[in-house]
Amino acid sequence: MSDTATTTQTPAHKQTQAQTQTQTQTATAGETAPAAPRGRALWDSFAPLVVDAVLPMAAYYALSKGFGMSTLAALGWSSALPAARTVWGLVKERRVNGLAALILVVNVVGLVLSGVSGDARLMLAKDSAVSSVVGLAVLVSAVAGRRPLMTTGLKPWVVKGDPARQAAWDRLSARDAWFRRSERTFSVVWGSALLAECVARVVGAYTLPVDTMVWLGNVILGAAIVAAMVIGGGLAADPMEKMVDAETARPAAG
């Protein structure tokens, strides 16, 4: 009888041991796994912004200021990466890479305007053309585009490289109209700020002394960026971050 009991209990005992071992492995994996995905997710979030915007701009300044290239040459070479990214998006993904295409357009505008010379005030005014191109593109993407251009910079700050927060963003973006409206509002704020900066610099170029506008132009640009960050944060980024916080916590609470 004892042998029979032992025989009948052994499979259950083995099953219990297997379950315990599985639970232990799952718990251990749950404790150690998030570190790698979080770093990878953080890079995946910021990679488009770095590759499509930061690297071309850094290349331009490095080539023009560091290596002494002419404006024309520096703009031309720094356009290579966004041009390649735009073509790759069209061929491989059958869509336009919005941020890369925008940087490419801005560089082309710079190439066209690089030949403008002679009139000091016109030289100052042409610097605002970049802001106007970027501002208009951002506004158009917010009104007519499926994904506003400034989302590339907004999303990494909200999701913070956390896969759970990225999933929460995707769920909210798919089902919540207010969340999508806030996403567009962020781009509207930035586009409007850049256009206002453009208008202010053009007006200043033709109404203020040239020596004054040489330094005041940078102050106006800095003020526009700070205003866009503060207003965009209050109207869109902060509320969206709170919504992502709540959406991320909801499955755990359930």
C-alpha positions as a printed Julia matrix, in Angstrom:
254×3 Matrix{Float64}:
  0.0    0.0     0.0
  2.85   2.3     0.79
  4.43   1.48   -2.59
  1.17   2.28   -4.37
  0.86   5.61   -2.6
  4.41   6.44   -3.48
  3.82   5.5    -7.09
  0.69   7.63   -7.37
  2.21  10.64   -5.64
  5.43  10.73   -7.66
  3.96  12.28  -10.86
  2.18  14.95   -8.83
  5.33  15.62   -6.88
  7.33  15.93  -10.1
  4.69  18.21  -11.58
  4.82  20.43   -8.5
  8.6   20.6    -8.74
  8.4   21.46  -12.43
  5.87  24.21  -11.76
  7.98  25.63   -8.94
 11.07  25.6   -11.14
  9.18  27.29  -13.99
  7.83  29.99  -11.67
 11.3   30.58  -10.24
 12.79  30.93  -13.73
  9.98  33.26  -14.79
 10.43  35.45  -11.72
 14.18  35.56  -12.23
 13.76  36.47  -15.89
 11.25  39.14  -14.97
 13.75  40.7   -12.59
 16.71  40.72  -14.95
 15.21  41.1   -18.42
 13.92  44.69  -18.38
 17.41  46.24  -18.25
 18.38  45.25  -21.78
 15.0   45.95  -23.45
 14.81  49.35  -21.75
 18.17  50.46  -23.13
 17.3   49.09  -26.56
 13.89  50.79  -26.45
 15.47  54.09  -25.44
 17.8   53.93  -28.43
 14.96  52.88  -30.75
 12.99  55.92  -29.58
 15.78  58.43  -30.08
 17.43  56.86  -33.15
 15.19  58.54  -35.77
 15.75  61.95  -34.16
 19.52  61.42  -33.98
 19.96  59.98  -37.47
 17.52  62.21  -39.34
 18.14  65.57  -37.62
 21.08  65.67  -35.2
 23.7   63.99  -37.39
 23.05  66.11  -40.52
 23.17  69.34  -38.48
 26.29  68.22  -36.64
 27.89  67.29  -39.98
 27.14  70.74  -41.39
 28.75  72.59  -38.46
 31.69  70.2   -38.34
 32.39  70.61  -42.04
 31.85  74.38  -42.18
 33.39  75.44  -38.85
 35.77  72.59  -38.12
 37.13  71.78  -41.59
 36.67  75.2   -43.14
 34.42  74.08  -45.99
 32.32  76.65  -47.78
 28.65  76.94  -46.88
 27.74  75.42  -50.24
 30.0   72.39  -49.81
 29.02  71.82  -46.17
 25.31  71.95  -46.99
 25.83  69.6   -49.92
 27.73  66.95  -47.97
 25.47  67.16  -44.91
 22.5   66.54  -47.21
 23.8   63.1   -48.17
 22.39  61.24  -45.14
 18.86  62.73  -45.19
 18.75  62.27  -48.97
 19.72  58.6   -48.6
 17.19  58.12  -45.79
 14.44  59.71  -47.88
 15.18  57.53  -50.91
 15.44  54.42  -48.71
 12.05  55.16  -47.17
 10.46  55.52  -50.6
 12.05  52.36  -52.03
 12.02  50.05  -49.0
  9.07  51.2   -46.9
  6.92  52.8   -49.61
  6.55  55.98  -47.59
  8.28  59.33  -47.11
 10.57  59.66  -44.09
  9.13  62.95  -42.87
 11.98  64.22  -40.69
 14.73  63.2   -43.13
 12.81  64.79  -46.01
 12.36  68.0   -43.98
 16.09  68.27  -43.24
 16.8   67.65  -46.91
 14.39  70.43  -47.97
 15.93  72.82  -45.46
 19.41  72.08  -46.81
 18.21  72.6   -50.38
 16.72  75.96  -49.38
 20.05  76.83  -47.78
 21.88  75.86  -50.97
 19.6   78.07  -53.05
 19.94  81.02  -50.69
 23.69  80.6   -50.24
 24.18  82.6   -53.42
 22.4   85.63  -51.97
 24.96  88.3   -51.2
 25.61  92.01  -51.31
 22.76  93.31  -49.14
 23.54  92.92  -45.43
 19.87  93.13  -44.45
 18.91  90.52  -47.03
 21.66  88.26  -45.69
 20.14  88.57  -42.21
 16.6   88.01  -43.47
 17.52  84.88  -45.41
 18.59  83.16  -42.18
 14.94  83.1   -41.14
 14.03  81.09  -44.25
 15.1   77.89  -42.52
 12.73  78.57  -39.61
  9.89  79.34  -41.99
 10.4   76.1   -43.96
 10.57  74.0   -40.79
  7.61  75.81  -39.21
  5.4   75.38  -42.27
  6.32  71.71  -42.62
  5.55  71.05  -38.95
  2.18  72.84  -39.2
  1.21  70.95  -42.37
  2.12  67.64  -40.74
 -0.07  68.5   -37.74
 -3.06  69.41  -39.86
 -2.84  67.0   -42.78
 -0.28  64.36  -41.84
 -0.99  61.04  -40.21
  1.9   61.55  -37.79
  2.95  65.08  -36.78
  6.65  65.76  -37.34
  7.35  66.83  -33.76
  6.21  63.42  -32.48
  9.71  62.19  -33.31
 11.07  64.4   -30.54
  8.05  64.19  -28.23
  7.57  60.44  -27.94
 11.03  59.55  -26.54
 10.6   62.04  -23.69
  7.18  60.64  -22.8
  7.88  56.9   -23.06
 11.41  57.16  -21.56
 12.58  54.01  -23.32
 10.19  51.83  -21.31
  8.54  49.09  -23.45
  5.44  49.2   -21.25
  5.13  52.95  -21.75
  5.64  52.57  -25.49
  2.83  50.01  -25.59
  0.66  52.4   -23.56
  1.42  55.22  -26.03
  0.44  52.98  -28.96
 -2.85  51.99  -27.29
 -3.74  55.6   -26.51
 -2.77  56.76  -29.98
 -5.0   54.1   -31.52
 -8.15  54.68  -29.45
 -8.02  58.04  -27.68
 -8.98  61.09  -29.77
 -7.88  63.54  -27.05
 -4.43  61.95  -26.95
 -4.05  62.29  -30.73
 -5.29  65.88  -30.56
 -2.68  66.68  -27.92
 -0.01  65.1   -30.13
 -1.03  67.44  -32.95
 -1.22  70.41  -30.59
  2.43  69.91  -29.69
  3.43  70.24  -33.35
  1.1   73.23  -33.86
  2.81  75.04  -30.98
  6.29  74.37  -32.37
  5.33  75.24  -35.94
  3.7   78.48  -34.83
  6.7   79.43  -32.68
  9.11  78.91  -35.57
  6.97  80.93  -37.96
  6.67  83.73  -35.4
 10.46  83.66  -35.0
 10.83  83.95  -38.77
  8.51  86.98  -38.97
 10.24  88.69  -36.04
 13.7   88.24  -37.58
 12.6   89.52  -41.0
 10.96  92.59  -39.44
 14.03  93.18  -37.31
 16.38  92.78  -40.27
 14.72  95.7   -42.07
 13.88  97.96  -39.11
 16.79  97.62  -36.68
 20.51  98.33  -37.13
 22.4   95.47  -38.75
 24.84  95.22  -35.83
 21.92  94.81  -33.44
 20.25  92.05  -35.46
 23.48  90.06  -35.69
 23.14  89.13  -32.0
 19.4   89.76  -31.54
 18.54  87.15  -34.19
 19.99  84.4   -32.0
 18.13  85.77  -28.97
 14.84  85.67  -30.89
 15.49  82.09  -31.98
 16.31  81.05  -28.41
 13.19  82.77  -27.07
 11.03  80.99  -29.65
 12.45  77.61  -28.68
 11.97  78.22  -24.95
  8.4   79.45  -25.54
  7.61  76.37  -27.63
  9.0   74.08  -24.93
  7.03  75.75  -22.13
  3.74  76.13  -24.0
  3.99  72.77  -25.75
  4.81  71.09  -22.46
  1.86  72.64  -20.65
 -0.7   72.08  -23.39
  0.38  68.68  -24.66
  3.51  66.93  -23.36
  2.69  66.99  -19.63
 -0.95  65.85  -20.02
  0.11  63.13  -22.45
  2.75  61.9   -20.01
  0.12  61.64  -17.27
 -2.16  59.7   -19.59
  0.67  57.31  -20.43
  1.41  56.92  -16.69
 -2.22  55.99  -16.02
 -2.44  53.65  -19.01
  0.81  51.91  -18.01
 -0.42  51.36  -14.44
 -3.84  50.11  -15.47
 -2.93  46.46  -16.33
 -0.99  46.11  -13.06
 -3.92  47.49  -11.09
 -6.29  45.1   -12.86
